[in-house]
Amino acid sequence: METKISSRLKLKYLLTGSIISLVIVLSPLLFYAYQLFPNVPVWETDTFTFTSHYFQSVQIFFWTLLSKLTPVLLLMIWFATCKHWWHHAIIVPIGMMWFQIIGLFNDEIFYKDTIEKPYVAIIIIGITFLLYIIRRGLAEEIGLKDLNDEIEKEINNI
């Protein structure tokens, strides 16, 4: 006999898992989205103009950006959903990838020497803090699902 609360928890758990699965399945599309951008040094639209100085092509800039954003997105999902004690080790490659992404923008806009390492450290600490908040919320949800399953097993055994 299933209660209304447990069916809501199952639906919430299913929705969260489905969204995470959808993001993982669509991640190759994110990687190949660079092909949507033109292979020109200056990209003009009605709302803005983007000039690629360092990479000399808008498409190459976005290829480089998306080749770094895709793995960092997957690593962030892995960190947020990992139940093992070693999940903190995943923070190191996430931080390195964010540092590379910031460096990518620095190269493109010629501010290579103006953004110092302390600013980058503050940004990475902020991202790490957000990851921990997301992970805590998901861990509570997963814990509630596991507890709900155990309660249902005990009820079925009785």
Backbone bond lengths (Angstrom), bond angles and torsions (degrees), N, CA, C in turn:
res aa  C-N    CA-C-N  psi(-1)  N-CA   C-N-CA  omega(-1)  CA-C   N-CA-C  phi
1 M - - - 1.438 - - 1.532 108.66 -
2 E 1.287 115.36 119.60 1.451 120.74 -174.93 1.518 109.95 -98.71
3 T 1.317 116.69 134.29 1.457 120.56 179.08 1.513 109.92 -86.03
4 K 1.341 114.38 165.84 1.452 120.33 179.59 1.530 110.80 -65.72
5 I 1.333 116.17 -36.65 1.463 120.48 -179.46 1.518 110.61 -66.80
6 S 1.314 117.78 -44.08 1.463 119.30 -178.18 1.532 111.01 -67.45
7 S 1.332 117.96 -33.69 1.466 118.95 177.82 1.531 110.06 -69.76
8 R 1.340 117.84 -34.11 1.473 120.29 175.34 1.524 110.71 -66.11
9 L 1.334 116.20 -42.08 1.463 119.55 178.58 1.520 110.92 -63.28
10 K 1.336 116.66 -41.68 1.459 119.92 178.44 1.522 110.97 -63.14
11 L 1.339 116.98 -40.25 1.454 120.74 179.30 1.527 110.79 -66.25
12 K 1.321 116.66 -42.21 1.465 120.86 178.27 1.532 110.48 -64.45
13 Y 1.324 116.55 -42.87 1.460 121.77 178.50 1.529 110.74 -63.13
14 L 1.327 116.18 -42.26 1.455 121.42 178.63 1.526 111.27 -64.73
15 L 1.325 117.07 -41.20 1.462 121.10 179.35 1.526 111.08 -65.21
16 T 1.332 117.19 -45.24 1.465 120.90 178.85 1.525 110.51 -61.99
17 G 1.314 117.07 -47.33 1.460 121.07 178.75 1.515 112.32 -62.28
18 S 1.322 116.51 -37.56 1.470 120.52 179.73 1.524 111.02 -67.15
19 I 1.323 117.07 -40.89 1.466 120.39 179.01 1.524 110.15 -64.79
20 I 1.328 116.73 -44.47 1.464 120.28 178.77 1.523 110.36 -63.00
21 S 1.324 117.27 -43.61 1.470 121.00 178.48 1.518 111.30 -62.69
22 L 1.326 117.04 -40.69 1.461 121.03 179.86 1.527 110.91 -63.77
23 V 1.330 117.22 -42.05 1.465 120.51 177.86 1.529 110.16 -62.40
24 I 1.331 117.05 -42.63 1.469 120.39 179.56 1.528 110.85 -65.02
25 V 1.323 117.03 -43.03 1.468 120.57 -179.24 1.529 111.23 -66.85
26 L 1.328 117.40 -35.32 1.461 120.80 -178.27 1.529 113.47 -86.53
27 S 1.321 118.11 -2.65 1.469 120.44 -178.21 1.539 113.50 -60.32
28 P 1.341 120.65 -34.65 1.479 117.51 174.63 1.527 112.53 -62.68
29 L 1.332 116.90 -31.49 1.466 119.28 176.77 1.520 110.47 -66.00
30 L 1.327 116.74 -37.19 1.457 120.28 176.21 1.523 109.99 -62.08
31 F 1.315 116.46 -43.64 1.461 120.02 -179.69 1.527 111.35 -62.00
32 Y 1.315 117.97 -43.10 1.459 121.21 -177.18 1.527 113.40 -86.33
33 A 1.315 118.21 5.81 1.465 121.18 178.86 1.524 112.11 -68.97
34 Y 1.325 117.86 -13.64 1.468 119.95 177.70 1.527 111.10 -61.00
35 Q 1.331 117.43 -23.83 1.460 120.78 -179.11 1.526 112.19 -70.14
36 L 1.332 116.81 -13.25 1.459 120.73 177.67 1.529 112.16 -76.91
37 F 1.334 117.06 -15.39 1.455 121.36 -177.00 1.523 109.79 -95.42
38 P 1.336 116.32 148.04 1.470 118.77 -177.24 1.530 111.84 -73.53
39 N 1.314 115.35 152.51 1.460 122.02 179.36 1.535 108.98 -93.58
40 V 1.325 115.48 62.06 1.467 122.91 -179.34 1.525 108.70 -132.91
41 P 1.339 118.04 157.61 1.465 119.09 179.62 1.534 113.17 -74.01
42 V 1.332 117.67 -27.74 1.466 121.34 -179.68 1.520 108.25 -125.80
43 W 1.336 114.60 124.17 1.466 121.00 -179.85 1.516 107.59 -111.13
44 E 1.315 116.31 113.19 1.460 121.20 -178.74 1.520 109.92 -108.87
45 T 1.336 114.67 130.20 1.465 121.32 173.90 1.522 107.61 -124.30
46 D 1.317 116.48 -178.13 1.462 120.00 178.63 1.525 112.18 -68.99
47 T 1.329 116.85 -28.55 1.460 120.39 -174.42 1.528 114.67 -101.05
48 F 1.328 118.06 -25.55 1.460 119.66 -177.98 1.524 110.51 -156.44
49 T 1.320 113.51 167.78 1.469 121.06 174.17 1.520 107.22 -127.43
50 F 1.327 116.23 128.88 1.460 121.74 178.77 1.524 108.01 -114.96
51 T 1.326 115.45 123.03 1.456 120.95 178.26 1.517 108.57 -113.70
52 S 1.311 115.95 125.11 1.454 121.20 178.67 1.520 108.83 -95.11
53 H 1.327 116.25 109.89 1.454 120.89 -178.30 1.522 110.95 -88.19
54 Y 1.302 116.84 -57.18 1.461 121.86 -172.93 1.526 111.96 -68.36
55 F 1.330 117.00 -44.92 1.466 121.01 -175.96 1.520 112.80 -87.86
56 Q 1.325 117.65 -15.07 1.454 124.76 177.16 1.523 113.60 63.39
57 S 1.328 117.49 10.42 1.458 121.78 175.39 1.525 108.07 -157.51
58 V 1.318 115.37 132.35 1.465 120.31 178.89 1.526 110.00 -62.56
59 Q 1.319 116.95 -40.16 1.461 120.94 -178.60 1.537 111.30 -64.23
60 I 1.317 117.33 -40.88 1.470 120.16 179.25 1.524 110.72 -67.53
61 F 1.341 117.12 -38.00 1.469 119.96 176.02 1.524 110.42 -59.38
62 F 1.331 116.93 -48.64 1.460 119.67 -178.59 1.526 112.14 -70.84
63 W 1.322 118.10 -30.19 1.462 120.23 174.01 1.524 109.86 -62.11
64 T 1.324 116.05 -45.62 1.461 120.52 179.29 1.527 110.68 -64.92
65 L 1.325 116.84 -44.03 1.467 120.91 -179.80 1.530 111.27 -62.60
66 L 1.314 117.26 -48.80 1.463 120.49 -177.20 1.525 112.34 -71.37
67 S 1.335 117.01 -26.45 1.467 118.64 176.08 1.523 111.44 -71.67
68 K 1.324 117.42 -15.60 1.464 121.26 174.63 1.532 111.50 -98.85
69 L 1.331 116.94 -36.38 1.472 120.29 -179.17 1.524 112.64 -68.89
70 T 1.325 117.69 -36.85 1.466 120.53 -178.11 1.528 111.97 -61.85
71 P 1.341 120.09 -52.15 1.467 117.90 178.47 1.526 113.23 -66.29
72 V 1.345 117.56 -33.29 1.464 117.89 179.86 1.530 110.12 -68.28
73 L 1.313 118.11 -34.95 1.463 121.38 175.65 1.528 110.69 -63.45
74 L 1.335 116.41 -45.06 1.467 120.36 179.60 1.531 110.97 -66.68
75 L 1.325 117.38 -38.45 1.470 120.12 176.87 1.528 111.20 -65.30
76 M 1.335 117.10 -37.73 1.468 120.06 178.64 1.528 110.76 -66.13
77 I 1.331 117.05 -39.15 1.462 119.92 176.37 1.524 109.54 -64.62
78 W 1.316 116.95 -42.91 1.461 121.11 179.03 1.526 110.39 -60.73
79 F 1.322 116.97 -45.46 1.460 120.40 179.26 1.530 110.97 -61.09
80 A 1.331 115.93 -44.89 1.465 120.09 -175.62 1.523 112.64 -68.78
81 T 1.323 118.11 -26.39 1.466 120.00 -175.61 1.526 114.09 -106.38
82 C 1.329 118.07 -3.40 1.461 121.10 -176.79 1.528 110.60 -75.90
83 K 1.328 116.17 133.16 1.465 121.53 180.00 1.522 113.06 -97.68
84 H 1.297 118.02 -6.43 1.460 121.68 -172.84 1.523 111.88 -84.12
85 W 1.325 115.92 158.46 1.457 121.47 -176.44 1.519 112.41 -67.42
86 W 1.315 118.53 -22.87 1.457 122.20 -175.40 1.526 113.07 -87.65
87 H 1.343 117.61 8.77 1.465 120.06 -176.56 1.528 112.66 -60.30
88 H 1.338 118.03 -20.28 1.466 120.62 179.34 1.528 111.83 -66.72
89 A 1.317 117.56 -25.06 1.464 120.94 179.22 1.531 111.48 -66.47
90 I 1.315 117.43 -21.44 1.464 121.04 179.68 1.526 110.50 -71.21
91 I 1.326 117.37 -21.48 1.469 121.26 179.56 1.532 111.07 -62.39
92 V 1.328 117.98 -33.20 1.471 121.00 -176.43 1.535 111.20 -62.03
93 P 1.344 119.79 -53.55 1.474 116.96 178.10 1.527 113.17 -66.11
94 I 1.339 117.57 -29.99 1.466 119.35 176.78 1.527 109.48 -63.18
95 G 1.327 116.72 -45.99 1.463 120.38 178.65 1.519 112.32 -62.62
96 M 1.333 116.45 -40.46 1.464 120.12 178.79 1.528 111.20 -63.92
97 M 1.329 116.38 -40.89 1.466 119.43 -179.88 1.524 111.06 -67.04
98 W 1.342 117.68 -39.75 1.466 119.52 177.48 1.519 110.72 -65.09
99 F 1.323 117.09 -37.94 1.454 120.82 176.07 1.527 110.49 -61.32
100 Q 1.334 117.56 -40.27 1.464 121.28 177.68 1.527 111.49 -67.21
101 I 1.326 117.20 -37.76 1.469 120.59 178.89 1.527 110.15 -65.72
102 I 1.330 116.56 -42.57 1.461 120.01 177.49 1.524 109.88 -63.64
103 G 1.331 117.17 -41.01 1.456 121.13 176.64 1.521 112.22 -62.78
104 L 1.322 116.82 -34.83 1.461 121.75 177.50 1.524 110.40 -60.92
105 F 1.334 116.65 -45.68 1.466 120.00 178.50 1.524 110.97 -69.03
106 N 1.324 117.03 -35.85 1.467 119.93 177.17 1.523 110.76 -61.51
107 D 1.315 117.51 -43.65 1.463 120.57 178.70 1.526 110.94 -63.42
108 E 1.316 116.11 -39.97 1.458 119.83 -175.33 1.526 112.42 -71.15
109 I 1.319 118.02 -37.57 1.469 119.27 -175.61 1.524 112.63 -102.51
110 F 1.305 116.99 11.97 1.466 123.65 174.10 1.526 113.81 61.13
111 Y 1.308 118.81 31.57 1.458 121.83 174.42 1.517 109.58 -108.16
112 K 1.287 116.06 36.00 1.462 121.54 -172.58 1.519 112.92 -55.15
113 D 1.311 117.19 -40.73 1.460 120.23 -175.70 1.520 113.61 -97.63
114 T 1.326 118.93 -5.97 1.456 118.73 -175.16 1.521 113.05 -88.55
115 I 1.317 119.17 -24.95 1.467 119.97 177.06 1.517 107.57 -92.91
116 E 1.309 114.67 111.77 1.454 120.75 -176.11 1.530 110.42 -83.08
117 K 1.314 116.07 165.62 1.462 121.77 -179.66 1.524 113.18 -61.50
118 P 1.340 120.54 -35.40 1.475 118.17 177.95 1.527 112.91 -60.19
119 Y 1.337 117.32 -35.79 1.463 119.31 178.20 1.521 110.83 -66.76
120 V 1.306 116.16 -40.48 1.461 120.45 177.90 1.526 109.74 -63.97
121 A 1.317 116.87 -41.46 1.473 120.67 178.51 1.528 110.27 -61.63
122 I 1.319 117.75 -40.62 1.469 120.85 178.46 1.527 110.41 -63.20
123 I 1.319 117.15 -41.73 1.466 120.59 178.82 1.528 110.31 -63.85
124 I 1.334 117.12 -45.09 1.466 120.65 -179.05 1.527 110.37 -66.25
125 I 1.328 117.98 -38.08 1.463 120.48 176.48 1.528 109.99 -63.54
126 G 1.329 117.26 -40.63 1.464 120.27 177.15 1.518 112.33 -62.65
127 I 1.317 116.98 -42.45 1.467 121.06 178.34 1.525 110.15 -64.83
128 T 1.334 116.41 -41.45 1.468 120.54 178.10 1.524 110.59 -61.94
129 F 1.325 116.94 -42.13 1.458 121.38 178.16 1.523 110.92 -60.68
130 L 1.338 116.92 -45.00 1.464 120.21 177.83 1.524 111.47 -62.76
131 L 1.331 116.61 -39.41 1.462 119.76 177.72 1.521 111.51 -61.80
132 Y 1.327 116.85 -41.02 1.458 119.52 178.62 1.523 111.76 -64.97
133 I 1.323 117.17 -37.89 1.474 120.32 177.57 1.524 109.94 -63.72
134 I 1.336 116.94 -45.67 1.466 120.61 179.05 1.523 110.15 -63.44
135 R 1.324 116.28 -43.94 1.461 120.33 -178.96 1.529 111.43 -63.18
136 R 1.326 116.07 -39.15 1.465 119.31 179.85 1.528 110.60 -63.22
137 G 1.328 116.57 -43.32 1.462 119.81 178.46 1.516 112.02 -62.91
138 L 1.334 116.59 -43.31 1.463 119.60 178.48 1.525 111.68 -68.21
139 A 1.334 117.00 -37.39 1.465 119.79 179.15 1.525 110.82 -64.10
140 E 1.331 117.09 -39.66 1.465 119.80 177.19 1.521 110.59 -63.60
141 E 1.316 116.09 -41.85 1.462 120.03 179.85 1.528 111.15 -64.90
142 I 1.321 116.57 -42.86 1.467 120.86 178.65 1.525 110.24 -65.97
143 G 1.335 115.97 -39.82 1.461 119.83 177.72 1.521 111.82 -63.31
144 L 1.333 116.74 -40.70 1.465 119.83 177.02 1.524 111.27 -64.17
145 K 1.314 116.68 -38.86 1.468 120.33 178.71 1.525 110.42 -64.87
146 D 1.348 116.79 -44.01 1.465 120.16 178.94 1.525 110.97 -63.76
147 L 1.331 116.95 -42.23 1.462 121.12 178.79 1.522 110.56 -64.18
148 N 1.322 116.44 -41.74 1.459 120.81 178.87 1.527 110.58 -62.52
149 D 1.328 117.39 -40.87 1.465 120.75 177.73 1.520 111.74 -63.66
150 E 1.340 117.12 -41.15 1.461 120.66 178.23 1.527 111.49 -64.43
151 I 1.320 116.55 -40.79 1.467 120.63 179.21 1.527 109.61 -64.08
152 E 1.326 116.73 -43.84 1.465 119.44 179.27 1.522 111.87 -64.24
153 K 1.352 117.70 -36.57 1.462 120.79 176.71 1.515 110.69 -63.25
154 E 1.334 116.58 -43.78 1.464 120.55 179.94 1.523 110.49 -64.88
155 I 1.310 117.57 -40.75 1.459 120.23 178.88 1.526 110.62 -64.63
156 N 1.328 116.61 -40.79 1.463 120.30 178.99 1.514 111.64 -68.09
157 N 1.330 118.63 -32.34 1.455 122.10 177.77 1.532 111.79 -69.65
158 I 1.306 116.14 -30.24 1.467 120.42 -179.78 1.497 108.27 -79.50
